[in-house]
Amino acid sequence: MSAATIGALRQLALQAGAMSMQTIPESVRNQARLCILDTVGCILAGSRTEEAQLVLACEPGGSSEAVSVLGTPHRRALREAMRINGYLGDVLELNDLIGGHASIGIVSAALALGEALGSSGSRALEAVVRGIEVTSRVYDAVYLTLRRYTEMALVPVGIPSSIGAAAAAAHLLDLGEEQTLNALAIAGGLAGWCPAEVIFGNGGTFKPMLFGAQPADAGVTAAYYARAGMTGPRDLLDSKVGYFATVATDGRFDPAGWTGRWALAQPRRKLHACCGYLHAPVDALGKLRQRLGQDALQQSRIEVRVAPYVADVVSKEHLPSSPNDARFHLQYCLAVVACGADVILPEHSIQFAEQLRHAEVLDAMRRIAVVQDAELAHYHHCRVEIVDAAGRSSSQSVSAPRGSPQDALSDDEVIGKFRMLAEPVLGPERTRRAIADCLALEDVADVRELLASLSTSTKGAHS
């Protein structure tokens, strides 16, 4: 049978099955370790939010249950713990953008299942690589020809992440090729459709379930179903009514295009605690402010040109109505930058109501105009122009925001981000140990050791 006649899901199962410590380059393994570290940091930071208390109350359990809820003294059954950790890691919009939003679902699934099974650090790392790579390859197959959100009404990252989480779980459960194929297929069928209204509209506090919690749950559940003998829709991706045809005008998986290529070799990590669509405009306006001085932005009109599909969903006419809405609000985040911020921090959304009490923030929002520019095809691309009262203009274009593959965060910057997120929860010494353990994950005999160190006691975070 030729490669052309093998379905995309089987090709992905075959590729995932070939990924092992012997075949994964060290540079890729290093990026996977950093993905785990970065994701754990996001979960720990999320554990301090009001949303954490809501989701913990909605997922009841007891202290004797099997799996850790990171950053807390709580434990839950496997599925509940995965959902909570996935939710906490996405709530602040700081989790990475590799393969859409691959790491939050994959890492949550792999660590929770690894803890339940007593898997080695090496096996968990392999699972994370497989999961992120499978997710990224599905997403890459559609990204260049995605339909606009106003046409398809769904955000196309939930289904790839669910399939990737199944690939990770299949490895930890030691499934064979046919069972792995069925796990990927079942996961795609179980995945939520990730409604665009929830992500970019009035989604309330529910949104973080869709990028991390639900994919982790769907993927691990699918792997258990496949292990029990259940079969799935193997043509789910590439049939005429499949995922590729639904979300893209020319979606297709090219297995040969991934020969020697790794998504993890081109990481997309977040510096700003907001939707990735906002990062290029934030950086562009920040560069203008640094070049021209704060006063130049005080009375100027600010025009922001972005791709039409970006403007569709993050350009808002209303003031932010919730912390989550603030993280997806282009005018609000740009106003924060115009008033002096160089980085969008978690507190900019958590304390959005306080920000909106500042007259200069409201004034800046009123002076920002968002323009759809059909010549801009990627969310990394934008152009910001300011025009002062005398009609003088200055502009700044960005094609690679900080954290993108073209301007990647260094290893030290990722570690520094983790330290900033983790220390308020774990304290300095436990944070230092967590960094060391994540960066030497292959040496960890049982991931339960790592997960235990990332939970807090009832006596306090610094104990």
N, C-alpha and C positions, 0 to 999 in steps of 0.2 A: 504494500500500500504506500503510495507516495505521500509526501508531506502535504501536498495540496488537497488530498482527499481526507485527511485526518482533521476532525473538528478542533476548534480552538481550545475547548476545555481539556481534551486529551493531550494536545500539544503542551498546554500549561502543566498538566499533571506530570508529563514526561520530563519537562524542563525542571520542575520543582524536585522531582525524584533524583535528578543528577546533581543537586546542590548538597555538598557535604564539606566538612572541614578540609578535605583533600582537594576539592575543586573550587572552593570559594576563595578568591584572592584575599590576602591579608588586608589590603586597603579597604575592601568591601566589608570584611569582618569588623574592622575598626569603625567604619561608619555605622554598622549595625549596633555595636556597643554604644556609640554615641546616641543613636536613636532610642535605645533603651534608657540611657541616662536622661536624655532630654524629656522623654515621655514620662518617666517616673517623677521628674521635677515638676512637670505640669500637673500630675495627679496630686502630688504633695501640696502644691500651691492651691489647687482647687479644693483641697480638704478644709481650707480656712474660710470658704465662702458660705453665705447663707444658703445657697443652693445645695451644698453638701448636707446640711441638716435636713433639707426637704427630701432628698433622695434616700438618705439613711432611714428616715421615718417611713418611707414608702417601700423599703426593702427590708422588712424586719427579720431578725435572726438572733442567734445566741452566741455567747463567747466560746462555746465548744465546737463551733462549726469549722470547716476545713480550711478556708481561704481568707487571706488578709485583705482588709480594706486599708490601703496605704495612707499613711499620715494620720491614722486614727487607732484607737485601741480595739476597734470592732473587727469581728470576723463574720463571714457569711458562707452559705453554701456556694458551690462553684458558680452557678449561673448568676446569682445575685451579686456576688463579689465582682465578677467581670463587668456586669452592667454598672455597678457603682464606680469602680475604678475608671472605666471608659468615660463615664459621664464627668467625673471630676477632672479628668485630664483634658477635656475639651471645653469646659465651661468658661475658661479665661481666654480662649482663642489664641493660645500660645503653642499648641502642638504643631508638629511639622507638616509640610505640604508635599512630601515625597509621595508620588502616586495619588495625588489628590489630598488625602489625609490618612495615609496608610498606617502610620506607626501607632496612632492612638488605639485603633481596634486590634491590630496585630499584637502589640506589646501587652495590652490588657489581657488578651486571650492566652498568649503564650506563657506569661508569668503566672496567671491564675491556674491554668491547667497544669503547668509545670510544678507548681506548689502542691496541687492536689495529688499528682502522680509521684512526687519526689524525684523529678527529672534533674539531670546534671545541668550545670550552667552551659556546658558545651552543646548539649542537645537543645536547650532552650534557645541558644544563639542561632543554631542552624534553623530552628523553626521560625524565628523572627526573620532571618534572611529569606527563607522560602515565602513567607507570608507577604513581606513587603515587595518582593520581586514579582510575585503573581499579581498582586493588586496593581502594581505599577504597569505591568504589561497589558492588563485588561484596560486600564484607564488610558494608556498611551494609544491603544487601538482606536479610540474614539475622539481623543482630545482635539486633534487638528480640524475635525469637521463637525464639532458639536453643534447641535441645534440651539437656538437661543432659548433662554429660560421661559420667555413669554410664549414659546411655541410648544415646548415639551413639559413644562411645569414641574420638572423634577431636577434634583441636583445629582449628577451622575457618579458620585463617589461612594454611595452606600453599598451598591451591589458589588463593585470591584473589591471593596474592603471586606465584605462578607465572604467572598470567594477566597481572598487571601487568608483570612482568619481560618478558613477550613483547611487550606494548605498547611498552615502552621500546626493546627490541631492534628491533622492526619499524620504528620511526622512524629509528634509526641506520642500518639496512640499506636505508632508503628503499623499503619495501614499499608497494604500493597497497592499496586498501580490501579487496579479496577476499583477498589474501595476508595482510593484517593480521588479518582475521577468522579465517582458518585458523590463523594463528600463535597467537591467543588460545585457540582450540579445542584445538589440539594440546597447548599448554602445560597446560591443565586436565587433559588426559588423561595427560600425563607426570608430573604432580605427585604427590608422595607423599601418603598420607592422614593424615600427621601424628598418629600414635597418641597418645592422651591419656596412656597409661602412660609413654611416653618423656618427655613434657613434665613431668608432675606426679607420676609414680611413680618407680620405680627405673630410670631411663634411662641411667645411667652417664655417660660423657663424650660421648656421641653427640648429645645433644639439639640443640646449636647448628647442626647440619647442616640441621635441618628448617625453621627460620625464615628463614635467609639463604642458605645454600649451595645447598640443593636447589632452591628457587624460582628463584634466579639461573640455575642450570644448565638447569633445565627450560625457562625462558622463552627464553633465548638459543638453545638447541638447537631449540626449536619454531619460532622465527623463521627459522632456517636451513632447517629442513625445509619450511616454507611457501614460502620463496623458491625452493626446488628443485621446487615443484609439488605437494607433499603436501597433502592436505586433512584436516580434522579434524571432530570431533563438534560441530556448530554449535549443537545444542540441549542441550549439556552442562549448562548452568546451570538452564534452566527446563522441561525435560521432566519427565514424571511420575516418572521414576527419576533425575533430575538432582541437582545439588549443592544447590539450594534445598530440594528435598523431603527430602534426606538429613539436612541439619543443622538445619533450622528447621521450625516448625509452619506458618508462613505466610510463607515467603521469597518475595520478589518484587522485581524491579527496576523503579523508576519513573523513567524518563528525564526526564520533565518536572520532577520534584522536584529535579533538579540544574541547572536553568536558573538561571544567575547564582550558583550555589552551588559552593564549592570546599572539598574536605576539607582542603587545606593552609591554608585561612584559619582553621582551628580546630585548631592543632597539639596533639598529646599527646606531651610529651617526658618523659624520665625524669630525676628528681633522684636517686632511690635505685637502687642496684645490686642489684635483686631483682625478682622477678615483679611486674608491675603490679597484681596482685590484692592485694598487701601494702601498697601505698603509702598508701591511706586509713587503715587501722589504725595504721600506723607514725606518720603525721602526727597522728592523734587522740591516741595515747598520748604522743607527744612534747609536744603542747600541754598535756596534763594534767600531765606532769612539770614543765614550765616554769611552769605556774600554781600548782601545789601544792608544788613543791620535791622534790628527790631523795628525801628521807627518807619522804615520803608513800607512795612506791611500794615501799619495802623490805619491809614485812610485809603489804601489802594483797593481797586477792584481786583478780585482774584478769579481767573478763568482756568478751569481744570479740564483738559481734554483726555478722555479715556475711551477704550473700546466700547461699542454700543452695548454689548452683553454685560459689561461691567456697570455702565450707567443704569441699565434696566433695573438692577437689584440693589445697588448701594447708594445711589443718589436719592435722597429723601427730602420731601417737602415739609415734613413735620419735625418737631424737636424729638430727641430720643425719649422713649417712654419707659425704658427698662435698661438695666446694664447690658443685656444681650443686644438690644436694639442699638445701643451706643457703639458696640463693637462692630456693627455692620453699617454705620452711618458715616458716609464720606464727608459731608459738610461738617459734622461735629468733630471728627478726628482731625480734619484740616484746621479747624478753628483752634483746637488745642495746640497744634503746631504753630499756628500764626501767633499765638500768645506766649510762645517760648519753649515748648516741649521739643526735645530732639528724638525721643522715643515714646511711643504710646505704651503706657504702663498699665498693669491691671487696675490700679486705683482710678485711672481716668474713666473707666466704665463703671467700676463698683461705686464710685462717688460722683456719678454723672450729674445727679441732682444738685450737688454742691457746685460743680463746674458751671452749671447753667444759671447759677445765681450771680456769676460774674458778668458784668455788662460787656466787658471786652470780648468774651467768648460769643455772646449772642450777637454782638455787632459784627464780629468776623464771619459768623455763619451767614448773616444777611448779605455780606459782600462777596460770597463765593458762588460762582456760576459753574455748573457742570455741563460740558458739551460732549455729545456723542460724536466720535471721530471714526469714520469707517476705515480710515487708513491705519488705524491701530487695531491689531488683531489679537494681541495677547495682553493679559492683565499686568504683565511686567512693564508694559509700555505706556507712557503718559507724557503729557506736556503741560506745564503750569506757566501761566503768564500773569504778571501783575501790571496794572496800569494805574499810575498815581493821578492825583487831582490835576496835574498839569498836562496829562496825556502821555507822559513818558512811560515806556514799557520795558520790562525785562522778563526773560523767560528761562525756563530750565526743563530739559527733557531727561527722562530716565528710561532706560531699557533693561536695567538689571538692579532691582532694589536689593538692599542689604539682606543677606540670607539666601539669595537665589544662587543657582549653580555658578553664575558668572561673577558673583561677589559673595562667595560662600563664607559663612561664619567659620573661623578657625576652630581647631580642637579646643584651644584655651578659651575662646569665647563661649563655646557650648558648655564647657565646664563652669565658667564664670556665671552663665545664666542659671545652671543647675544650682550652684551655690546660693545665688540670690533667692531662688524659689524655695530651696530646701531648708536653709538655715533657720528661718522663723518657725519651722515645724520640728526639725530634728535637733537643732543646735549645731554649733561648729564642728565638734568632734565626730558626732555620728554622721554628719554630712561628709566629712573628709573620708570616713570609712566607706560610706556608700559609693562615693566616687571611685575609690580604689577597687571595690568589689565589682562594680559595673564594668570598669575598664579592664578587669582581669577575669571576666565571667567564665572563661573556659577552665579556670582553676577552681571554681566553686563546685564542690562535689554534689550539692543538693541545693536547688534554688530556694528551698524553705529557709535556709540560713540567710540568704539575701533578703527575702521578703519579711522575715522576722525583724531584721534590723531597720526596715522602712516603716514599721508600725510604731505607734506611740503607746506608752503605758497610761493607765488612768492616773498616774502620779504626775504626768506632765511631759511635755515634749523633750525636755532636756535631761531626763533621767537616764 
